[in-house]
Amino acid sequence: MFRRRPKFVLTTQRLTLRLPEMGDHSTWVALRQQSREFLKPWEPVRDTEQTSRRAFRNRVYWGERAVDQARALPLFLIRREDGALLGGITLDNIRRGPSQAGTVGYWVGASYARQGYMREALAAVVTHAFQDLDLSRVEAATLPENTPSRGLLETSGFKYEGVAQSYLQIAGRWRTHVLYANLRSDRRGRVEGIASRG
């Protein structure tokens, strides 16, 4: 008899972290639209078609396959007390072999920013990466002037590692990013960043 695989879930004190589902589409579109100006300086230019049901269905399908194949972990942040969708966090580009590493990226809706939700989500994802996925390293990149994101990383066990020139296209321009990493066994001590924080 065929059994559906249990759905992937991480829980924190205030959040359930789970894969996107088709029932999230309208809520996700509304949150992205409400947060457009808040997120615009930090993200790639989005095609308007990316908010269609078809594109969202592809996102749901990709997420399920990525988890099944242990390539990525794309999660929505759902507030436990009321089921509100707050944002997303993705552990992507999971590499095995001698690397045992992955890259984390995240976003939060404008009305939910600066309330500690992403700190909770990031801690849960990093713990899962180290304890359950057996990764050795979780990497992150952010714009030098994105002080809130840098503060989140620095207070979540990530340490500054350097600068990547023209790393990603953000808001239509190639932008330099600062690089951070959280290591499962970290003996580096404190490393001061040298890039400007604007």
C-alpha positions in Angstrom: 0.0 0.0 0.0 1.3 3.4 -1.0 2.0 5.8 1.9 2.5 9.6 1.5 5.8 10.7 2.9 5.4 12.8 6.1 5.6 16.5 5.5 8.8 18.2 6.6 8.3 20.6 9.6 10.6 22.4 12.0 9.1 24.1 15.0 10.4 26.9 17.2 8.8 28.7 20.2 6.6 30.9 17.9 6.9 29.4 14.5 6.2 26.4 12.3 8.7 26.2 9.4 7.3 24.1 6.5 7.3 23.7 2.8 5.1 26.0 0.7 1.7 24.5 -0.2 -0.8 25.6 -2.9 -3.1 26.9 -0.2 -0.5 29.5 0.6 -0.6 31.2 -2.8 -3.0 34.1 -2.2 -1.5 34.9 1.3 2.0 34.8 -0.2 1.1 37.1 -3.0 -0.6 39.5 -0.6 2.4 39.6 1.7 4.9 40.1 -1.2 2.8 42.9 -2.5 2.4 44.6 0.9 6.2 44.3 1.4 7.3 45.2 -2.1 9.0 48.5 -1.3 10.5 47.1 1.9 12.1 44.2 0.1 13.0 45.9 -3.2 16.4 47.2 -2.2 17.6 43.8 -1.1 16.3 41.4 -3.8 16.6 40.6 -7.5 14.1 42.2 -9.9 11.1 39.9 -9.9 9.1 39.0 -13.1 5.4 39.8 -12.6 4.6 36.2 -13.7 6.4 34.9 -10.6 3.2 35.6 -8.6 0.9 33.5 -10.9 -0.7 30.3 -9.6 1.3 28.4 -12.2 4.6 29.8 -11.0 3.7 29.1 -7.4 2.7 25.6 -8.3 6.2 25.1 -9.8 7.7 26.6 -6.6 5.7 24.0 -4.5 6.7 21.2 -6.8 10.4 22.3 -6.8 10.4 22.5 -3.0 9.0 18.9 -2.6 11.6 17.5 -5.0 14.5 19.5 -3.6 13.7 18.1 -0.1 13.3 14.6 -1.4 16.7 14.9 -3.2 18.4 16.6 -0.3 19.3 19.6 -2.5 17.5 22.4 -0.7 15.1 23.2 2.1 12.7 26.0 1.1 10.5 26.9 4.1 7.8 29.3 4.9 7.6 30.9 8.4 4.1 30.3 9.8 3.3 32.0 13.2 1.9 29.2 15.4 -0.6 31.4 17.3 -2.6 32.4 14.3 -1.2 30.7 11.2 0.0 33.9 9.6 2.6 33.7 6.9 5.6 35.9 7.9 8.3 35.2 5.3 10.6 32.5 4.0 14.0 30.9 4.6 15.8 28.6 2.3 18.8 26.4 2.8 20.0 25.9 -0.8 22.9 24.8 -2.8 23.6 21.8 -0.4 26.9 20.3 -1.3 28.0 16.9 -0.2 31.4 15.1 -0.4 34.3 17.0 1.0 32.4 20.3 1.2 29.3 19.4 3.4 28.0 22.9 3.1 24.9 24.9 2.2 23.8 28.5 1.6 21.0 30.2 3.5 18.8 33.0 2.3 15.7 34.6 3.9 13.1 37.3 3.6 10.4 38.6 6.0 7.3 40.7 5.4 7.6 44.3 6.3 5.0 44.2 9.1 6.9 41.3 10.8 10.4 42.6 10.6 12.6 43.4 13.7 10.5 41.1 15.9 13.0 38.2 16.2 11.1 35.8 14.0 13.9 35.4 11.5 16.4 34.9 14.3 14.2 31.9 15.5 13.9 30.5 12.0 17.6 30.8 11.3 18.6 29.1 14.5 16.3 26.2 13.7 17.5 25.8 10.2 21.2 26.0 11.2 20.6 23.4 14.0 18.9 21.1 11.5 21.7 21.6 9.0 24.3 20.6 11.5 22.5 17.9 13.5 20.3 16.2 10.9 21.8 17.0 7.6 25.4 16.6 8.9 26.6 19.8 7.2 29.8 21.3 8.4 29.2 24.8 7.1 26.3 27.2 6.4 27.0 30.2 4.3 25.2 33.5 3.8 25.7 36.7 1.8 24.2 40.1 2.2 24.6 43.7 0.9 27.2 45.7 2.9 24.6 48.3 3.8 22.0 45.8 5.0 22.6 46.5 8.7 19.7 44.4 10.0 20.7 41.4 8.0 24.3 41.7 9.0 23.2 42.1 12.7 21.0 39.0 12.4 23.9 36.9 11.0 26.4 38.2 13.5 24.2 37.4 16.5 23.3 34.0 15.1 26.7 32.5 15.1 27.8 33.6 11.6 31.2 35.3 11.2 32.4 37.7 8.5 34.6 36.0 5.9 35.1 38.6 3.2 33.7 40.3 0.1 32.5 38.9 -3.2 32.6 41.5 -6.0 29.5 41.7 -8.3 28.1 38.7 -6.5 24.4 39.0 -7.3 22.1 41.2 -9.4 20.0 43.1 -6.8 17.4 45.7 -7.9 18.7 45.4 -11.4 22.4 46.0 -10.7 25.4 43.7 -10.0 26.1 44.2 -6.4 29.1 43.4 -4.2 28.1 41.3 -1.1 29.7 40.5 2.2 30.1 36.9 3.0 29.4 35.1 6.3 29.6 31.5 7.5 28.5 29.5 10.5 30.7 26.4 11.2 29.6 23.4 13.1 33.0 23.3 14.8 34.2 26.9 14.9 37.6 27.6 16.4 38.1 30.9 14.6 37.2 33.3 17.4 35.8 36.7 16.6 36.5 38.0 13.1 35.9 41.7 12.5 34.3 42.8 9.3 36.2 45.3 7.1 33.4 46.2 4.7 31.5 49.5 5.2 28.1 49.2 6.7 26.8 52.4 5.1 
